[in-house]
Amino acid sequence: MAESVDLQDLCERGSEQLIRMEYLTAEATLAHAESIAWGNRDFDTLSRLYMPLQEARRQRRQRCGEGIVRLDLLATSPIDQPQPEQVAGEYPNAQLLVAGWGSIAPSLRLRELQRERAQYAETFLAAVYPIDGGQRAIVIVPTGDVGLPAADSRSIDALLAQLPPQCIVLHENEVPTGPRAGTFETYGAVMSLWERLHLPFLAAADMQANPIQQIEHYRRTIDVDYACELAHQKLSDVAKELARQSRLRPTV
């Protein structure tokens, strides 16, 4: 019973933080509550939790989009890599694409710093690869557990054949250069990249027949794109139906 009371206290605290527009704090509180509720299979709480969590994350993304947009922080060689500490200091409010040399380590570290410093900043996980003709390809990956090939020079077709599924591959000329102030146009362009990343995972979740597996896949979609609104909405709907079925189930 105490665990249940603690969970409801967490939900209430997160909602109060959301009302006070403390969006990063509210997200952390509500995400912690979501993890506990999911572990307990407390579908009633989950059904009421996902919408305020979605709103906290929507506001977080919007605040990120009001800052600087910089999508060309790319390594040029194994010894010339983006420096996460420097980037976090220079862009505390931003939407960023940071790509290491055949590695997402710089962007992973930057995400850690952004969390630690409570910054309204977000970063795509990306790596850069040399391709034929002295050019570079940018590979954006959905999650940090994706395995990537070594950064050897090769044709773009050879690179594509070695990449895991669900990656986005761009030519370096496809990303705008330099820092830009966030606008409606830049926000739309960044959102389109997030949507390209999360759509395959959202579609896979929609195809699940088992509601528990569906929840697992929607949660995976949020791992890819923390602010995917449809995933939160569908999680709430599935949890609500599971809670309804649980109430109708006869007790022994």
C-alpha positions as CSV (number, residue, x, y, z in Angstrom):
1,M,0.0,0.0,0.0
2,A,2.8,2.4,0.9
3,E,4.3,1.9,-2.6
4,S,1.0,2.8,-4.2
5,V,0.7,5.9,-2.0
6,D,4.2,6.9,-3.0
7,L,3.4,6.5,-6.7
8,Q,0.3,8.7,-6.4
9,D,2.3,11.3,-4.5
10,L,4.8,11.2,-7.4
11,C,2.1,11.8,-10.0
12,E,0.6,14.6,-8.0
13,R,4.0,16.3,-7.5
14,G,4.8,15.9,-11.2
15,S,1.4,17.5,-12.1
16,E,2.1,20.4,-9.7
17,Q,5.5,21.0,-11.3
18,L,3.9,20.9,-14.7
19,I,1.4,23.6,-13.7
20,R,4.3,25.7,-12.4
21,M,5.9,25.3,-15.8
22,E,8.9,23.4,-14.4
23,Y,8.9,21.2,-17.4
24,L,12.2,19.4,-17.0
25,T,11.6,18.6,-13.4
26,A,8.0,17.6,-14.1
27,E,9.2,15.3,-16.9
28,A,11.8,13.6,-14.6
29,T,9.2,13.2,-11.8
30,L,6.5,11.8,-14.1
31,A,8.9,9.5,-16.0
32,H,10.0,8.0,-12.6
33,A,6.3,7.5,-11.8
34,E,5.7,5.9,-15.2
35,S,8.6,3.5,-14.6
36,I,7.2,2.4,-11.2
37,A,3.6,2.1,-12.6
38,W,4.8,0.0,-15.5
39,G,6.8,-2.3,-13.3
40,N,3.7,-2.8,-11.1
41,R,1.5,-3.2,-14.1
42,D,-0.6,-0.4,-12.6
43,F,-2.6,0.3,-15.8
44,D,-5.1,2.7,-14.1
45,T,-2.2,5.0,-13.0
46,L,-0.5,4.7,-16.4
47,S,-3.7,5.7,-18.2
48,R,-3.8,8.9,-16.3
49,L,0.0,9.5,-16.3
50,Y,0.9,9.6,-20.0
51,M,-0.9,12.8,-21.0
52,P,0.7,15.1,-18.4
53,L,4.1,13.3,-19.3
54,Q,3.4,14.0,-22.9
55,E,2.7,17.7,-22.2
56,A,5.9,18.1,-20.2
57,R,7.9,16.6,-23.1
58,R,6.1,18.7,-25.6
59,Q,6.9,21.8,-23.7
60,R,10.5,20.6,-23.4
61,R,10.8,20.2,-27.2
62,Q,9.2,23.5,-27.8
63,R,11.7,25.3,-25.5
64,C,14.6,23.5,-27.3
65,G,13.2,24.7,-30.6
66,E,13.2,28.3,-29.4
67,G,16.9,28.3,-29.0
68,I,19.8,27.9,-31.5
69,V,19.5,25.2,-34.2
70,R,22.9,23.7,-35.2
71,L,22.9,20.5,-37.3
72,D,26.5,20.5,-38.7
73,L,28.6,19.7,-35.6
74,L,30.5,17.0,-37.5
75,A,33.8,15.3,-37.0
76,T,36.3,15.8,-39.9
77,S,38.7,13.1,-38.9
78,P,39.4,10.7,-36.0
79,I,41.4,13.4,-34.2
80,D,39.0,16.3,-35.0
81,Q,35.8,15.4,-33.1
82,P,33.0,17.5,-31.6
83,Q,33.8,18.2,-27.9
84,P,30.7,17.6,-25.8
85,E,31.7,19.9,-22.9
86,Q,32.4,22.7,-25.3
87,V,29.1,22.2,-27.2
88,A,27.1,22.0,-24.0
89,G,28.6,25.3,-22.8
90,E,28.1,27.1,-26.1
91,Y,24.5,25.8,-26.8
92,P,22.6,25.5,-23.5
93,N,19.3,26.1,-25.3
94,A,19.3,24.3,-28.7
95,Q,18.4,21.6,-31.2
96,L,21.7,20.0,-32.3
97,L,23.1,17.3,-34.5
98,V,26.5,16.1,-33.3
99,A,28.3,13.4,-35.2
100,G,31.5,11.6,-34.1
101,W,33.9,9.9,-36.5
102,G,32.1,6.6,-37.1
103,S,30.8,6.9,-33.5
104,I,27.9,8.3,-31.6
105,A,30.0,8.7,-28.4
106,P,30.1,12.5,-28.6
107,S,26.4,12.8,-29.0
108,L,25.7,10.3,-26.2
109,R,28.0,12.3,-23.9
110,L,26.4,15.5,-24.9
111,R,22.9,14.1,-24.0
112,E,24.3,13.2,-20.5
113,L,25.6,16.7,-20.0
114,Q,22.3,18.3,-21.1
115,R,20.5,16.1,-18.6
116,E,23.0,16.9,-15.8
117,R,22.8,20.6,-16.4
118,A,19.0,20.7,-16.9
119,Q,19.3,22.3,-20.3
120,Y,16.5,22.9,-22.8
121,A,18.7,21.3,-25.5
122,E,18.3,18.1,-27.5
123,T,20.7,16.2,-29.7
124,F,20.4,13.6,-32.4
125,L,22.6,10.6,-32.0
126,A,24.8,10.6,-35.1
127,A,28.0,9.5,-36.7
128,V,29.9,10.8,-39.7
129,Y,31.5,8.5,-42.4
130,P,34.0,9.3,-45.2
131,I,32.6,8.2,-48.6
132,D,34.1,8.2,-52.1
133,G,35.2,11.5,-53.5
134,G,36.4,13.0,-50.2
135,Q,32.8,13.6,-49.0
136,R,31.0,12.7,-45.8
137,A,27.7,10.9,-45.0
138,I,25.9,11.5,-41.8
139,V,24.2,8.6,-40.1
140,I,21.5,9.4,-37.5
141,V,20.6,6.4,-35.3
142,P,17.4,5.9,-33.3
143,T,18.9,4.7,-30.0
144,G,22.2,4.5,-28.3
145,D,22.4,0.7,-28.4
146,V,22.8,0.6,-32.2
147,G,26.0,-1.0,-33.5
148,L,27.8,0.8,-36.3
149,P,30.6,-0.2,-38.7
150,A,34.1,1.2,-38.6
151,A,34.7,4.6,-40.2
152,D,36.5,3.3,-43.3
153,S,36.2,5.1,-46.6
154,R,33.7,3.4,-49.0
155,S,31.0,4.1,-51.4
156,I,27.6,5.3,-50.2
157,D,26.1,2.0,-51.3
158,A,28.6,0.0,-49.4
159,L,27.9,2.1,-46.3
160,L,24.2,1.6,-46.6
161,A,24.6,-2.1,-46.9
162,Q,26.5,-2.2,-43.5
163,L,24.2,0.0,-41.5
164,P,21.6,-1.4,-39.2
165,P,17.9,-0.8,-40.1
166,Q,16.0,2.4,-39.1
167,C,18.9,4.7,-39.5
168,I,18.6,8.0,-41.4
169,V,21.5,8.7,-43.9
170,L,22.2,12.2,-45.1
171,H,24.8,13.7,-47.4
172,E,26.8,16.4,-45.6
173,N,25.4,18.9,-48.1
174,E,21.9,18.2,-46.9
175,V,22.3,19.8,-43.5
176,P,22.4,23.6,-43.2
177,T,25.7,25.1,-42.0
178,G,26.2,27.2,-38.9
179,P,24.0,28.2,-36.0
180,R,20.5,29.6,-36.8
181,A,18.0,31.1,-34.5
182,G,15.0,28.8,-33.9
183,T,12.0,29.7,-36.1
184,F,8.8,28.0,-37.2
185,E,10.7,26.8,-40.3
186,T,13.7,25.4,-38.4
187,Y,11.3,23.7,-35.9
188,G,9.4,22.0,-38.7
189,A,12.6,20.8,-40.3
190,V,13.9,19.3,-37.1
191,M,10.5,17.8,-36.3
192,S,10.5,16.0,-39.7
193,L,13.8,14.3,-38.8
194,W,12.4,13.2,-35.4
195,E,9.3,11.8,-37.3
196,R,11.5,9.9,-39.7
197,L,13.2,8.3,-36.8
198,H,10.1,7.3,-34.8
199,L,7.6,6.4,-37.5
200,P,8.9,2.8,-38.1
201,F,8.8,2.1,-34.4
202,L,5.3,3.6,-34.0
203,A,4.1,1.5,-37.0
204,A,5.6,-1.6,-35.4
205,A,3.8,-0.9,-32.1
206,D,0.5,-0.4,-34.0
207,M,0.8,-3.8,-35.5
208,Q,1.1,-5.7,-32.1
209,A,-1.9,-7.7,-31.3
210,N,-1.0,-8.2,-27.6
211,P,-1.6,-5.1,-25.6
212,I,1.4,-5.6,-23.3
213,Q,3.7,-6.0,-26.3
214,Q,2.0,-2.9,-27.7
215,I,2.9,-0.9,-24.6
216,E,6.5,-2.2,-24.8
217,H,6.8,-1.1,-28.4
218,Y,5.2,2.3,-27.8
219,R,7.7,2.8,-24.9
220,R,10.5,1.9,-27.3
221,T,9.2,4.5,-29.7
222,I,9.5,7.1,-26.9
223,D,13.1,5.9,-26.3
224,V,13.7,6.9,-30.0
225,D,11.8,10.2,-29.8
226,Y,11.0,11.3,-26.2
227,A,8.4,13.8,-27.5
228,C,6.4,11.5,-29.8
229,E,2.9,12.7,-29.0
230,L,1.1,9.8,-30.7
231,A,3.1,7.2,-28.8
232,H,2.0,8.8,-25.5
233,Q,-1.6,9.1,-26.6
234,K,-1.8,5.5,-27.7
235,L,-0.1,4.3,-24.5
236,S,-2.8,6.1,-22.5
237,D,-5.5,4.4,-24.6
238,V,-4.1,0.9,-24.3
239,A,-3.5,1.3,-20.5
240,K,-7.0,2.6,-20.1
241,E,-8.5,-0.4,-21.8
242,L,-6.3,-2.8,-19.7
243,A,-7.4,-1.0,-16.6
244,R,-11.1,-1.4,-17.7
245,Q,-10.6,-5.1,-18.4
246,S,-9.0,-5.6,-15.0
247,R,-12.0,-4.0,-13.2
248,L,-14.4,-6.3,-15.1
249,R,-12.4,-9.4,-14.3
250,P,-14.1,-11.5,-11.6
251,T,-12.3,-11.8,-8.3
252,V,-11.8,-15.2,-6.7
